[in-house]
Amino acid sequence: MIDALNTSSLDSFKTEARQLLQAAVEKRQKEQDATPSQQSNQDTVSLGNKPTQSVTYSATVTDQDLGTTFTLLRDLLATTLQEQGIALEVSTGDNTVSLESLTPEQAQDLVSEDGYFGVEKTAQRIFDFAVSISGNDPRRIEAIRAGIEDGFAQAEEVWGGALPDISYETRDTIMAKLDEWVNNATETGSESES
């Protein structure tokens, strides 16, 4: 399934996202430069012995900037997915979420501790799937683990490096569930032999 992704579109998306973020930062910088009273609270740097125009740097990102950046990235992602023929609606159990109208708050809720894409619920869905395709056979644990690790490796490759922390937390939770499943099966098998 991951092989079906067009990586040139993903690279294009990353480039456009960086450009949009840079444009938002430059716009914020221009707005800050237009307000001289704020400059006195920030550091200035001048390089060399020649008189140059001083430049003010700030790492502060406002909620408004984050919202604008989120909206731009969301729209770019939706367009990229649409161009690849990928559905823009995601099922979240009882509901459906449209990626075209997803708000930052909805996205945060979806990946929160109790959210549909949170660590526990996602790990449970993957665990249930893995156990069912193994025929509920704990003797296939090594193949299951290898498949999960391979899936994460493919995701890292497509992502272009390390995944977000939530992904690794999910993988660790899946592995813990698999350990518990095998241990329970072993204990049950030992008791039935007695």
N, C-alpha and C positions, 0 to 999 in steps of 0.2 A: 504494500500500500504506500509506503514512504517513497518507493522508487518512482511512483507516478507524479511526484511533485516536480515542477519545472524550476530548477535551481536558478536559471537566469532571471526569472521573475522575482524570486526571492532576493537575489543580489540587487536587482533593480529596486525592489522595495526597501532594502536596507539603505541604499544610497539616497533614495528620495526621503526616507525618514530622517537620515542625518541632516540633509539639506533643510528640511522643514524645521527641525529642532534648532539648527544654527540660525535660521532666519528669525525664529522666535526669540532667541537669545540676543541677536543683534537689534531687533526691534525694542526689546526691554532695555538694552544698553542705551539706545538713542533716547528713550523716554527718561532714563535716569540722568543722562547727560544734560537734558533740557531742564532739570531741576537742580540748580546749583546748591541749594541748602542741604541736600542729601549727600553731596560729595564730601563735605567736611567730616562725615562720619566714616569714610572709607579710605583705604590705603591708596596711595598713588605711587607710580613707579616711573622713573626716567632713567634711560640707559645712556652711558657714555658721557663725555664732557660737553657735548654740543647741546645748546638749548633745544629742547623738543617739546612738542605738545604733550602734556601729561595725559595719561589714560587711566580711567578708574575701572577697577575690576570688582565684580561682585558674584558670589556663588549662590546668592539667594534666588530661589525659584518660588514664585507666588502660586497660590491655588488657582488663580485665573490663568497663569501661564500653563500650568499642568493641565487644566481643563482644555485649553486650546490645543496644546500638543497632543493630548489624548484624542481629541476629536479629529485632528488632522491624521494621526496614525491610524485611528479606527477606520476613517473613510478610505485611506490608502490601502489598508488591509482588505476591506470589503471589495474595493475595485479589483485588486489583484486576485482575490479568490473568485470573484465573478468572472474575470477574464479566463480563469482556468476551469470554469464550469463547476466550481465547488459550491455547494449550498451555503447560503448565508444565514440559515436558521439552524440553531443548535438545540436539540432536545435536552431538557434538564429534568428528566423523570416525568413529572406531571405537567410541566410547562414547556414552552418553546421560547427561546430568546433569539432575537434578530441581531446579528452582528452590525447591521447598518444603523441601528438606533440604540445600541448598548451604551449606557452611561458609565462613568467611572465608578459610581456607587454600586450599580448592578454588577459590574465586573468584580469589585471588591467583595461583594456578597457571595458571588459564585465561587471564589477561591478561599473564602473564610473558613474557619475551623468546621463550621456546620454546613458550609456551602456544597452545592452539588459537585463542584470540581475541587473541593477541599481535599486534603490529604487522606482522611479516613474513608470518605465515600468513594473516592476514585480508586484507592487501594482495594477496597472491598469489591468493586466491580471487576477490576483486573484479576483479583484472586479468584472470584467466582467463575470467571471465564476460563482461567487457566486450569482450575480443578475440573471443570466440566469437560474441557477438551481432552483432559488426561484420562477421562473415563472414571474419575474419582479414585484413581490408583496412585497411592503415595509412593509406590516403587518408581514412578516416573518423575520424581522430584528433581533429579539432576537435569532432565530434559526441560522441565518447566523453568527452572532457574536459568538455564542457558538461554532459553527463548526470551525471558524477561531481560536479561543482561544484553542480549543481542538487540532487542528492541530499543533499549536505552542508548546503546552505542550508535544505532542508526539515527536516533533522534538528535544526538549530539552532533553527528556528522552533518545532518541537514541544517541544524541550528547554527553550525559554524563554530562550535566550541562547547564550553560548559553550559549546561542548562540552568534555569533558575533553581534556587534552593528548594522550592516546593516540589520540584520533580524528584530530587534525591530523597527528600523526606518521604515522598510517596513510595519510591522504590524500597526504601528501608522498611516501611510499614508492610508492604507486600511480602517481603522476605520474612518478616516476623510472623505474619499470618501463615505463611507456608510452613515455617518451623513448627508452629503450634499445631497445624493440621497433621503434619507427619508424626509429631510426638503423640498426639491424641490417637492416631491410627495405630501406632506402635503399642501404646498402652492397652488399647482395646483388643488388639491382636494377641497380646501376651496374656490378658485376662481370659480370653476365650479358649486359649490352649490349655489353661490350668484345669 
